[in-house]
Amino acid sequence: MHLIPIPAFSDNYIWALHDGQRALVVDPGESEGVARWLQQQGLRLDTILITHHHADHTGGVAALREATGARVIGPVVEPMPEPLQRVGEGEAVEVLGLRFEVIEVPGHTAGHIAYYTPEMDGAPLLFCGDTLFSGGCGRLFEGTPAQMLHSLTRLAALPAATRVCCTHEYTLSNLKFAQAVEPGNAELLAYIERCKAQRAQNFPTLPSSIELEKHINPFLRTHEPAVVRSAVAHEPGISTDDAVAVFATLREWKNNFK
């Protein structure tokens, strides 16, 4: 099984997985690049997975479905390009012989979902849309800080080796903020240098891993004393025992960070 990030727009990735004959793609915001890649690889598009309703994740769905007859799967409660199979918490879908568990992760949008499979040769796979980024998380367009923190906590509980397939190349920007929050985090500083080297060669920084994110991502580290101290310094008066308040402070700080 082969995992490929197909670049789209200025910083999107449309993740693709294929077995040499059939492929699935995740969040195709545009169709042309996917169609070209399928043709170049000699693959048949079997399934399209959608994590949430934003146009840069759904804009290519209709054209790809019409051209290939692919099955489309998406979240229960969000506006979607019909027709499709809608799935929610506790359900699972079989794609390319793999069983993907559906995890509801509201916050970025109200009905955002992620797809997780442990059946990938010892390296489980997570398609998490715009919920978890390397070094960051999605903006709260429709959900609350409590919802997003809960969603991220659920993802952080997945096996350490899980590959995190985010849908944007936001890593260096996120890490700049993470360094402002935790300037003394040696693992973070080393990761920044690795990512700079990758981007200098135009290589993706993704996928990341759950283990790595738990060490460098401030939004998964709201319990760490250094992160709490930075949040309190930025927003004096918040409770150091309130993880939601710490998270909300970090998210608002990141929203305006330059």
C-alpha positions in Angstrom: 0.0 0.0 0.0 1.4 3.4 -1.0 0.7 6.7 0.7 1.1 9.9 -1.5 0.4 13.6 -0.8 -0.9 15.3 -4.0 -0.2 19.0 -3.8 -3.1 21.4 -4.4 -3.7 25.1 -4.3 -0.9 26.9 -2.5 -0.5 24.7 0.6 -3.1 21.9 0.5 -2.4 18.1 0.3 -4.9 15.7 -1.1 -3.8 12.4 0.5 -3.9 9.3 -1.7 -3.5 5.7 -0.8 -3.3 3.0 -3.5 -2.5 -0.7 -3.9 -1.1 -0.5 -7.4 -4.6 -0.8 -9.0 -7.2 1.0 -6.9 -6.9 4.3 -5.0 -8.6 6.4 -2.4 -8.2 10.1 -2.0 -9.0 12.3 1.0 -10.5 15.8 0.8 -10.0 16.6 -2.9 -10.5 20.3 -3.1 -9.8 20.2 -6.8 -10.1 17.4 -9.4 -7.5 18.2 -12.1 -4.4 17.2 -10.1 -6.0 14.1 -8.8 -7.2 13.0 -12.3 -3.8 13.7 -13.8 -2.1 11.7 -11.0 -4.5 8.7 -11.5 -3.8 8.7 -15.2 -0.1 8.9 -14.7 -0.1 6.0 -12.2 -2.7 3.9 -14.1 -5.0 3.7 -11.1 -8.7 3.5 -10.7 -10.3 5.8 -8.1 -12.3 3.6 -5.8 -13.3 5.9 -2.9 -13.2 9.5 -1.8 -13.1 10.3 1.9 -14.2 13.7 3.2 -13.4 15.1 6.6 -15.4 18.4 6.6 -17.4 20.7 4.3 -14.9 23.5 3.5 -14.6 24.1 -0.3 -10.8 23.4 -0.4 -11.6 19.9 0.8 -14.7 19.2 -1.3 -14.4 21.3 -4.5 -13.2 18.4 -6.7 -15.6 15.7 -5.4 -18.4 16.1 -7.9 -16.1 16.0 -11.0 -14.1 13.1 -9.7 -17.3 11.1 -8.8 -18.7 11.8 -12.3 -15.5 10.9 -14.1 -14.7 7.7 -12.1 -17.9 6.5 -10.4 -16.0 6.5 -7.1 -17.8 6.0 -3.8 -17.9 9.1 -1.7 -18.0 9.0 2.1 -18.3 12.0 4.4 -19.6 13.3 7.8 -23.2 12.9 9.0 -24.1 16.5 9.9 -22.3 18.7 7.4 -23.4 20.0 4.0 -21.8 17.7 1.5 -21.7 17.2 -2.3 -24.5 14.6 -2.7 -24.9 11.8 -3.2 -22.6 10.2 -0.6 -22.5 7.7 2.2 -22.6 9.6 5.5 -20.8 8.2 8.6 -20.3 9.2 12.2 -18.8 8.3 15.5 -18.4 4.6 16.2 -18.9 3.6 12.5 -16.2 2.1 10.2 -15.8 1.9 6.5 -13.9 -0.7 4.4 -11.7 0.8 1.8 -9.0 -1.0 -0.3 -9.2 -3.9 2.2 -8.6 -1.7 5.2 -11.0 -0.9 8.0 -11.1 2.8 8.7 -12.7 3.9 12.1 -14.6 7.1 12.1 -13.8 9.6 14.9 -15.9 12.7 15.4 -13.6 15.7 16.0 -15.6 18.9 16.2 -13.9 22.2 16.6 -12.7 23.4 13.3 -16.2 22.7 11.9 -19.2 21.4 13.8 -19.3 18.0 12.2 -15.6 17.4 11.3 -14.6 13.7 11.3 -11.3 11.8 11.0 -10.5 8.4 9.6 -8.1 6.0 11.4 -6.9 2.6 10.5 -4.5 0.5 12.6 -4.1 -2.0 9.7 -1.0 -0.5 8.0 2.1 -2.7 8.7 2.7 -1.4 12.2 2.3 2.2 11.3 -1.3 3.2 11.8 -2.8 5.9 9.6 -4.8 9.0 10.5 -6.5 11.3 8.0 -7.4 14.2 10.3 -8.4 17.0 7.9 -7.9 20.4 9.5 -8.2 19.3 13.1 -4.6 18.5 13.9 -1.6 20.0 12.1 2.0 19.4 12.7 2.8 21.8 15.4 -0.7 23.3 15.4 -4.4 22.8 15.1 -7.3 24.2 13.0 -9.0 27.5 13.7 -12.3 27.4 15.5 -14.7 28.4 12.8 -17.7 26.6 14.2 -16.7 24.8 17.4 -15.6 25.8 20.9 -12.2 25.6 22.6 -13.6 22.8 24.8 -14.7 20.8 21.8 -11.4 21.2 20.0 -9.4 20.3 23.0 -11.5 17.2 23.5 -11.0 16.3 19.9 -7.2 16.8 20.0 -7.0 14.8 23.2 -8.8 11.9 21.5 -6.3 12.0 18.6 -3.4 12.2 21.0 -4.5 9.0 22.6 -4.0 7.0 19.4 -0.9 4.8 19.1 2.4 6.7 19.1 3.4 5.4 15.7 0.3 6.7 14.0 1.1 8.7 10.9 -0.7 12.0 11.0 -1.8 13.0 7.5 -2.8 16.7 7.8 -4.2 18.5 4.8 -2.0 21.7 4.8 1.7 22.5 4.7 1.4 24.9 7.6 4.3 23.2 9.6 7.0 25.9 9.6 4.4 28.6 10.4 3.0 26.5 13.2 6.5 25.7 14.6 7.4 29.4 14.7 4.5 29.9 17.1 5.3 26.7 19.0 8.8 28.1 19.6 7.4 31.3 21.0 5.4 29.2 23.4 8.1 26.8 24.4 11.5 28.3 23.5 13.3 25.8 25.6 11.9 22.7 24.0 15.0 21.0 22.5 13.0 18.4 20.5 11.0 21.2 19.0 14.1 23.2 18.0 15.6 20.1 16.3 12.3 19.4 14.5 12.3 23.0 13.2 15.7 22.5 11.6 14.6 19.2 10.0 11.5 20.8 8.5 13.4 23.8 7.2 15.8 21.3 5.4 12.8 19.4 3.9 11.0 22.5 2.7 14.3 23.9 1.2 14.2 20.8 -1.1 10.5 21.3 -1.7 9.7 18.0 0.2 6.6 17.8 2.4 7.0 17.9 6.1 4.2 15.4 6.4 3.1 12.9 7.5 4.0 13.6 11.1 3.3 11.2 14.0 1.3 11.2 17.2 4.5 10.6 19.2 6.2 13.6 17.7 3.2 15.9 18.0 2.9 15.1 21.7 6.5 16.4 22.1 6.4 19.5 20.0 2.8 20.7 19.5 1.6 23.2 22.1 -2.0 22.4 21.5 -1.4 18.8 22.7 0.7 20.1 25.6 -1.7 22.3 27.5 -0.8 20.3 30.7 3.0 21.0 30.4 4.2 23.6 32.9 6.2 25.6 30.3 3.2 25.8 28.0 0.9 26.9 30.9 3.4 29.5 32.0 3.5 31.0 28.5 -0.3 31.0 28.3 -0.5 32.8 31.6 2.2 35.3 30.6 0.2 36.1 27.5 -3.2 36.2 29.2 -2.7 37.0 33.0 -5.5 35.9 35.1 -6.4 32.6 33.5 -6.5 29.6 35.8 -3.4 27.4 35.5 -5.6 24.4 36.4 -8.1 25.0 33.5 -6.8 23.2 30.4 -9.6 24.7 28.3 -8.6 28.2 29.3 -5.0 27.5 28.5 -6.0 26.0 25.1 -8.3 28.9 24.3 -5.5 31.4 25.2 -3.1 29.6 22.9 -5.6 29.4 20.0 -6.4 33.1 20.3 -2.7 34.0 20.5 -2.0 31.9 17.4 -4.8 33.6 15.5 -3.0 36.9 15.8 0.6 35.6 15.8 3.0 37.1 13.2 
